Amino acid sequence: MSYRRFLMLAPRQDHYPRPKDKTTTQASVGFRISGAQVYRQKDGEMFKTDRQWGKTLDKDTISKAFEVFADNGVIPAKDLYLSEGGFVSQLKKLEAWAAKQVSFQFYQASVLLVYEGTAPDAASAKMTIRMVDFAHTFMASPPAPGDPSLYKAITSLIDVIEKSV
């Protein structure tokens, strides 16, 4: 998550998009898909995608990843993403926090979306989001303005998801 993937203290030549960013959706939408794992109830098996699959996505096709992730064969994607307590409402809480926090700068942090694929409906799917991978998180200096790049990336994630359902 983040349009900016370099530390401001890094040498000037590191302030430009990395080759990896140009071959994924990182630079264009602020995040990339590193994989997904979904239990498909109808098939009784796990469906997995990986980083290579994520690299095939672009700005115009990234919504496909959210369709694939939500397809457990039973719960409508709209219910997972847009229901009360669904992924979008949880992401909006994270977005509100990112808008006002002034303590941290995040570089390469991740947001996980998790739900119980064996659930019969969205109400019992235990949908949750988690922000993880803080190895490149630093205290903001000075303690403002927080991390507008992270905020913008979360906003972009919400927009992509809302357009995919």
N, C-alpha and C positions, 0 to 999 in steps of 0.2 A: 504494500500500500504506500503510495506517495508518488508524486510526479518527480520529486527531487530525490535522487538516490546517492547523493554524495554529501560528505561532511563539509560544512562551510569552511572549515580550517584546512581542508585538503588542498594540495597544490592546484593551481589554476587549470592545468590540463585535465584534471579529474572532474571538472565542473560540467563537462559535456556528457551527453548520453553515452552510456556504455554500449558496445556492440550488442550485448544481450537485450538491452532495452529496445533497440531498434528492430529486433527480430521477434518481439513479443508486443503485447498491448500496453506495456508499462508506460511508455512515453505518450501514447495517444489517449488512453483512458485512465491512467493513474494506478492501474493494478494489472496483474496477470494471473492466469489460472495455472496453478502448479499440479493440478490433478483433482480427481473426484472419485468417490467410492459410494456406490448406491446399492442397497439390497433390493432386488427386483422381486417382489412378492409373487407375481404370476409365474416367474421362471424358477423361483426358489434358489436363486444364485446371486452372487455379488458381481456387480458390473464396475469396472475400474477404468479410469483414464489416467494418463501420466503427463509429465512435463512436455514430452514430445507432442502429444495431442494438443496441449495448451499452446504450444508454439505455432500450431496451424491456425489458431484463431486470430482474427484481426478486429479492428474497430467495428466492422459491419457484421461479423459473425460471432462475436463474444457472447451474445445473448443465448446462443445455442448451448453453451456450457451450463447455463442456469436451467434450461429446459431438461438437459440430460441429468443434472443433479437432482431435480425434483421428480423425475420419473421413476417412482417405485412401483408403478402399475396399479396403484390403488388410490392414493391421495392426490387430488388435483393440485397442480403447481400453484394455482391462484390461492388455494387455502394455505399452503406452506408459506408463501411469500407475503400475502396481503391480509391474512386473518389477524384478529386481535391477538397480540403476542407472537405473531409470525416474524419472519426474518426482517422484513422491512421496518416494522415498528421497533424491533431491537436495534437495527442499524441506525435508525433515526435518533435513538437515545445516545448511541456512540457518537453520532454526528454532532449532537448538541454538546456533548462533553468535549469533543475535539475543537469545537468552535470557541469554547471559553477557557480551555486549559492553557496555561502560560508557562508551565514548568518543564516541558519536555520537547525534544526534537526527535522524531522517529525516522529511521532510515532502514528500509527493508523489513518493517514489521509485517505481520500477516494477520488476516482475519479468517477464522475458521467458522463455517456454517455447519451445524451438526443437527441431525434429527434421527429419530428412531424409525428406521425403514420398515420394520415389521408392524408398525402401528396401523390400525384400521382406518384412522382418520386424523386430521390435523390436531384436533383437541388432545389426543393422546400421543402425539409424535415427539413430545419433549424437545421442541425446537430451541436451539440456543446458538448464540454467537460467542466467540472467544477471540480476543486479540492476543496473539502470541509472537514469539521470536523477537525478544527485546535485546539481542546481543549488540545491536547498533542503535541504542536509544541513549540520548545524552540529555543532561540538564540544559535547559534553554539559557543562553547567556547573551544579553541580560535577560532577566525573567519575563521577557515579552518579545515577540508577539505570540509565543506558542509555536504551533506548527500548521500554518495555513495550507501547506502541501498535503498533509495527511487529511485535513478537513475536506479539501477539494477532491481527493481520491475517494473518500467515503461517500461524498455527495454523488460522485460519478458512479460508484458501485450501486447506490440506491436507484439512480436514474436508469442504469442498464437493466437492473432486475425488474423495475416497474414496467419497462418497455417490453420485457420478455414474456410477460403474462397478460 
